[in-house]
Amino acid sequence: MKKKLLITALILLSTTIGHSQNEERKLEQIIKEWAAPDEFPDHVVLSATADPSHSIGINWRTLSSNEIGYVEIAKAGPGPDFREKKKRFTAKRTLVNSAIAEKNGFESSFFEVQINDLTPNTLYAYRVGNDHFKSEWHQFKTAHDQAAPLSFLYVGDAQNYVLELWSRVIRNAYKKAPNADFFIHAGDLINNAHNENEWNEWFAAGSFIHSEIPAIAVPGNHEYRSFKGSSSSTDKKLSVQWTAQFGFPSNGPKGLDKTCYYVDYPNTRIIALDSNREIELKAEWLEKILAKKDKKWVIVTYHHPVFSASTGRDNPDLRLHWKPLFEKYQVDLALQGHDHTYARGAIFEDTVVLKKDSKSKTVIGPVYVVSVSGGKMYSIDPAGWDEYGAKQGKVGEKTQLFQHISIDGDRLIYQSFTATGELFDRFELLKYNGKNSHFD
């Protein structure tokens, strides 16, 4: 039914330009119905927890009239009899009314469960729903609880043309790394924070990928918007759906649940930061987390770049408050978005005598990456990062990209791919005595 509604809307969209307001209203109504929940669970998404070896976050959505939801889960088996050992976990329900924030909003019931005490490195099957309507069985694998190879996917700025163009990026990313441990989304998942149609596009574009690879996501500036009727640019609020539809950890600064947090794998810590607000407060928290460095690898992700890649952009507060901490505690990788171009580079020791053909360079602080996966594109800033003492190794523009990153012991391999699957950029980090040697 929803697919038929979408097709009808697309047909009307191609014929309504210059037509009556009645036709436009009809189109809006069809799109609203397509985006709205029904009895069957939708928007099923896994979220990485603080301890992904032993737990998982599961969220979904249904009609606002549904008050009860639960997860059924069991260790997956080769035949259907795995269901005989399923366990049931009751979900927490949150009623979200997006009509308070945007014109075509509506009420939905969001459900959330964090399942703990799972067995590490184990394939589980689960479904969500209630006594009358349930989803299909999805599968995911818990992380290792001992040092082991790790791999993940990362994208920046789905944001625009999400179902139309971003869908091919996330689906090709999945084809490249179907067994990825998690998927980083570096902000601006959609364009208008509270828009139900855009969130529905994001979930439709990723489809079952969202329900089988745990997400780690941070809000971008487009996840902050004023409510309808407000003309104040300072009255921007986090997407009304964000907290209810994701199950991220609540181990960040007080009051910033699910927007600032960290996730621990045996050898790697992922720190997710909201770069939209309270930069100094987060710097205090960040230093405490980084000072407890008990992981070999530390990766940070946030939306606004420390070194901007596009013309006319700059984020000096991040350079003032976060960059020194990245360098002091030798963060390995900074994964960013926002600029709708591509740039990769770092600050190196002895940058003045750096030769492009040198085989390895010692990195000070993280390798910084800015990347875009959606269809909205900007122009690269030709000035580069030289004024900040950083050297760019690769730049690009007008190209949709996804990244696959793997870690094995002292070695990190980074690869960036185009939407059509060609290798666009690659480098390696080799860790020795607490420092990283960088190889192009």
C-alpha positions in Angstrom: 0.0 0.0 0.0 2.7 2.5 0.9 4.6 1.7 -2.3 1.5 2.4 -4.3 1.0 5.7 -2.5 4.6 6.7 -3.2 4.3 5.9 -6.9 1.0 7.9 -7.1 2.8 10.8 -5.4 5.6 10.7 -7.9 3.2 10.7 -10.8 1.3 13.7 -9.4 4.6 15.5 -8.6 5.5 15.3 -12.3 2.2 16.9 -13.3 1.4 19.4 -10.6 3.8 22.2 -11.7 1.5 25.1 -12.7 -1.6 23.2 -11.7 -4.2 23.9 -9.0 -3.8 24.2 -5.3 -6.2 21.3 -5.0 -3.8 19.0 -6.8 -0.9 20.2 -4.6 -2.9 19.6 -1.5 -3.8 16.1 -2.8 -0.1 15.4 -3.4 0.8 16.6 0.1 -1.9 14.3 1.6 -0.6 11.2 -0.4 3.0 11.9 0.8 1.8 12.3 4.4 -0.1 9.0 4.2 3.0 7.3 2.7 5.2 8.7 5.6 2.8 7.8 8.4 3.0 4.6 10.4 0.4 1.8 10.2 -0.3 -1.3 12.3 2.9 -3.1 11.1 6.2 -2.1 12.7 8.4 0.1 10.6 11.6 2.2 10.9 13.3 -0.7 12.6 16.8 0.3 13.5 19.7 -1.1 15.6 21.8 1.2 17.7 25.2 0.5 19.1 25.3 0.5 22.9 28.1 1.3 25.2 29.0 -2.4 25.3 28.2 -4.0 21.9 29.7 -7.3 22.9 26.9 -7.9 25.3 24.0 -5.6 24.4 22.1 -4.0 21.5 19.5 -1.2 21.1 16.4 -1.9 19.1 13.9 0.8 18.1 10.8 0.9 15.8 7.6 2.8 15.1 3.8 2.0 14.7 0.4 3.7 15.0 0.0 6.1 17.9 -2.9 3.9 19.1 -0.5 1.0 19.7 0.5 1.1 23.4 2.2 -2.3 23.7 5.4 -3.4 21.9 8.0 -6.1 22.5 11.1 -7.7 21.0 11.4 -11.5 20.5 15.0 -12.6 20.2 16.9 -15.9 20.0 20.3 -17.2 18.9 20.0 -17.7 15.2 20.1 -21.2 13.7 20.1 -22.8 10.3 16.5 -23.9 10.5 13.2 -22.4 11.7 13.4 -24.2 15.1 15.5 -21.4 16.6 12.2 -19.7 17.4 11.5 -22.3 20.0 14.1 -20.7 22.3 13.0 -17.1 21.8 12.8 -14.7 24.7 10.5 -11.7 24.9 11.4 -8.2 26.1 8.8 -5.5 26.7 9.6 -2.2 25.0 9.4 1.3 26.4 6.8 3.4 24.4 7.2 7.1 23.6 4.4 9.0 21.9 5.8 11.6 19.5 3.6 14.2 17.9 5.6 15.9 15.1 2.6 18.1 14.3 3.9 20.5 17.0 7.0 21.0 14.9 6.0 20.9 11.2 2.9 21.3 9.1 2.4 17.8 7.9 3.3 16.1 11.2 1.4 13.4 13.0 1.4 11.2 16.1 3.4 7.9 16.3 4.2 5.4 18.9 8.0 4.8 19.1 9.2 1.7 20.9 12.7 1.0 22.4 14.4 -1.9 24.0 18.0 -2.4 25.1 18.7 -6.1 25.4 21.6 -6.9 27.7 23.5 -10.1 28.8 24.0 -11.2 25.2 26.8 -13.7 24.2 29.7 -12.0 22.4 30.5 -12.9 18.8 27.1 -14.5 18.3 24.5 -14.3 15.6 21.0 -13.4 16.9 17.6 -13.3 15.2 14.9 -10.9 16.4 11.6 -9.5 15.5 9.5 -6.6 16.9 5.8 -5.9 17.2 2.8 -6.9 19.4 0.4 -9.8 19.6 -1.3 -8.8 16.3 1.4 -7.4 14.0 5.1 -8.4 13.9 8.0 -7.7 11.7 10.0 -10.3 9.8 12.9 -11.8 11.6 16.1 -9.7 11.3 19.6 -10.9 12.2 22.7 -9.2 13.8 25.9 -10.3 15.3 27.3 -9.1 18.7 30.9 -7.8 18.9 33.8 -9.8 20.1 34.7 -9.3 23.8 38.4 -9.9 23.1 40.8 -8.1 20.6 39.7 -9.1 17.1 39.6 -7.5 13.6 36.9 -4.8 13.4 35.4 -3.2 10.3 32.8 -0.4 9.8 31.2 1.9 7.3 31.0 5.7 7.5 29.1 8.3 5.5 28.5 12.0 5.7 25.4 14.0 4.9 22.7 11.9 3.3 20.5 15.0 3.7 19.1 15.7 0.2 17.5 13.4 -2.4 17.7 10.7 0.2 15.4 8.1 -1.4 16.3 9.2 -4.9 20.1 9.2 -4.7 21.4 8.3 -1.3 19.8 4.9 -1.5 22.4 3.6 -4.0 25.2 4.7 -1.7 24.1 3.0 1.4 23.1 -0.1 -0.6 26.5 -0.3 -2.3 28.2 0.3 1.0 26.4 -2.8 2.4 27.4 -4.8 -0.7 31.0 -3.8 0.0 31.0 -4.7 3.7 27.9 -6.8 4.5 29.5 -8.0 7.8 30.5 -4.5 9.0 30.3 -4.2 12.8 28.6 -0.8 12.7 27.7 2.1 10.5 28.7 5.7 11.3 26.4 8.6 10.1 28.2 11.9 10.6 25.2 14.2 10.8 22.6 15.7 8.5 20.8 12.4 7.9 17.9 14.5 6.5 17.4 18.1 5.5 14.6 19.3 7.7 14.9 18.0 11.3 11.2 17.2 12.1 10.0 16.3 8.6 8.3 12.9 8.7 8.5 12.4 4.9 12.3 12.8 5.0 12.8 10.5 7.9 10.6 7.9 6.1 12.9 8.3 3.0 16.0 7.7 5.2 14.5 4.5 6.5 13.3 3.4 3.1 16.6 4.1 1.5 18.5 2.0 4.0 15.7 -0.6 4.4 16.9 -3.8 6.2 20.4 -2.4 6.5 19.3 -0.2 9.4 17.8 -3.3 11.1 20.9 -5.5 10.8 24.0 -3.2 11.2 24.1 -1.1 14.4 24.1 2.6 13.8 26.3 5.2 15.5 24.9 8.7 14.5 25.4 12.3 15.5 23.1 15.2 14.8 24.1 17.7 12.1 22.9 21.3 11.9 19.9 20.1 9.8 18.8 17.9 12.7 18.2 21.2 14.5 15.3 23.3 13.3 12.7 25.7 14.8 9.2 24.5 15.3 6.6 25.7 12.8 5.5 29.3 13.2 8.8 30.3 14.9 10.8 33.0 13.1 13.7 32.8 15.6 16.9 31.4 14.3 18.1 30.9 17.9 15.1 28.7 18.8 16.3 25.6 17.0 15.4 22.3 18.6 16.7 18.7 18.0 14.6 16.6 15.7 11.5 15.6 17.7 12.0 12.0 16.4 15.7 11.6 17.3 15.6 10.5 20.9 12.7 8.2 20.4 13.9 6.5 17.2 17.5 5.8 18.2 18.8 3.8 21.2 22.3 5.3 21.6 24.0 5.2 24.9 23.3 7.7 27.7 26.9 7.9 28.9 27.6 11.5 27.7 27.2 14.8 29.5 24.1 15.2 31.6 21.1 16.3 29.5 22.7 15.4 26.2 21.5 11.8 25.9 21.9 10.1 22.6 23.7 13.0 21.0 27.0 12.8 22.8 28.2 9.4 23.9 30.8 6.7 23.4 30.9 3.0 22.3 33.6 0.6 23.3 34.8 -2.3 21.3 37.6 -4.5 22.8 40.4 -2.6 21.1 38.6 0.6 19.8 36.6 3.4 21.4 34.2 5.4 19.2 33.3 8.8 20.6 30.2 10.5 19.1 30.0 14.3 19.5 27.3 16.9 18.8 29.1 19.8 17.2 26.1 22.1 17.1 26.1 23.4 20.7 27.9 23.5 24.1 31.3 23.0 22.6 33.2 23.9 25.8 31.0 21.7 28.0 31.7 18.8 25.7 35.4 19.5 25.7 35.4 19.0 29.5 33.7 15.7 29.1 35.8 14.7 26.1 39.0 15.2 28.1 37.8 13.0 30.9 36.9 10.2 28.4 40.2 10.6 26.4 42.3 10.6 29.6 41.0 7.1 30.4 42.7 5.8 27.3 42.5 2.0 27.7 41.9 1.3 24.0 44.5 1.0 21.3 42.4 3.0 18.8 40.2 6.1 19.4 37.9 7.4 16.7 35.8 10.5 17.0 32.8 11.4 14.8 30.9 14.7 14.7 29.4 16.9 12.0 31.2 20.2 11.5 34.8 19.8 10.4 37.8 21.1 12.4 39.4 22.1 9.1 36.7 23.1 6.6 36.8 21.6 3.1 34.4 23.9 1.2 34.7 27.5 0.3 33.4 30.1 2.9 33.1 27.7 5.9 34.9 27.8 9.2 34.5 26.3 12.7 37.0 28.0 14.9 35.4 26.9 18.2 36.2 23.3 17.4 39.8 24.1 16.6 40.0 26.0 19.9 38.4 23.5 22.2 38.5 20.1 20.6 41.6 20.0 18.3 44.1 20.4 21.2 42.5 17.4 23.0 42.7 15.3 19.8 46.4 15.9 19.6 47.1 15.7 23.4 45.6 12.2 23.6 46.5 11.1 20.1 43.1 10.5 18.6 43.5 8.4 15.5 40.7 9.3 13.2 38.2 12.2 13.0 35.1 11.4 10.7 33.2 14.5 9.7 30.5 15.8 7.3 28.8 19.2 6.7 30.8 20.5 3.7 29.4 18.4 0.9 32.9 17.8 -0.6 35.7 15.4 0.2 39.0 16.1 1.9 41.4 13.9 3.8 44.6 15.1 5.6 46.4 15.5 8.8 49.1 17.4 10.7 52.4 15.6 10.3 55.7 15.9 12.1 58.2 18.0 10.1 55.5 19.2 7.7 57.9 21.8 6.3 60.1 19.1 4.8 57.3 16.7 3.9 57.7 15.1 0.5 54.7 13.8 -1.3 56.6 10.7 -2.4 57.7 9.8 1.1 56.5 6.3 2.0 55.4 7.1 5.6 54.8 10.1 7.8 54.2 10.4 11.5 50.8 11.8 12.3 50.2 14.4 15.1 46.6 13.8 16.3 44.0 12.3 14.0 43.7 11.9 10.3 40.8 14.2 9.4 38.2 13.2 6.9 35.3 15.2 5.4 32.9 13.3 3.2 29.5 13.5 1.6 27.2 10.6 0.6 24.0 12.5 -0.5 23.2 14.3 -3.7 23.8 17.9 -2.6 27.3 19.2 -3.6 29.5 22.2 -2.8 32.9 23.3 -4.2 36.2 22.4 -2.7 38.2 25.3 -1.1 41.4 25.6 -3.1 43.3 27.1 -0.2 43.5 23.7 1.5 44.6 23.4 5.2 48.1 24.8 5.0 47.3 27.8 7.2 46.5 25.4 10.1 49.7 23.4 9.6 47.8 20.5 8.1 48.4 18.8 4.7 45.6 17.5 2.5 46.3 14.1 1.0 43.2 13.8 -1.2 40.3 16.1 -2.2 37.3 15.8 -4.4 34.0 17.3 -5.2 30.6 16.4 -6.9 31.1 12.8 -6.0 28.9 10.7 -3.7 31.1 8.6 -1.4 31.0 5.9 1.3 34.0 4.7 3.4 35.0 1.3 4.7 37.5 1.2 7.6 39.0 -1.9 9.0 41.2 -2.4 12.1 43.4 -5.4 12.8 45.9 -5.2 15.7 48.3 -2.3 15.1 47.0 -1.6 11.5 44.1 0.6 10.3 43.1 0.5 6.6 40.8 3.3 5.3 39.1 3.1 1.9 36.7 5.5 0.3 34.5 4.4 -2.6 32.2 6.2 -5.1 28.5 5.4 -5.3 29.4 3.2 -8.3 31.9 1.2 -6.4 35.3 2.6 -7.6 38.1 3.1 -5.1 38.4 6.9 -4.6 40.9 7.2 -1.7 43.0 4.9 0.5 45.5 5.2 3.3 46.9 3.1 6.2 47.9 3.8 9.7 50.4 1.7 11.5 50.6 2.2 15.3 54.0 2.0 17.0 55.0 3.3 20.5 51.7 5.3 20.7 52.2 7.1 17.4 50.8 6.5 14.0 52.8 6.1 10.8 50.7 7.2 7.8 51.0 5.4 4.4 49.2 6.6 1.3 
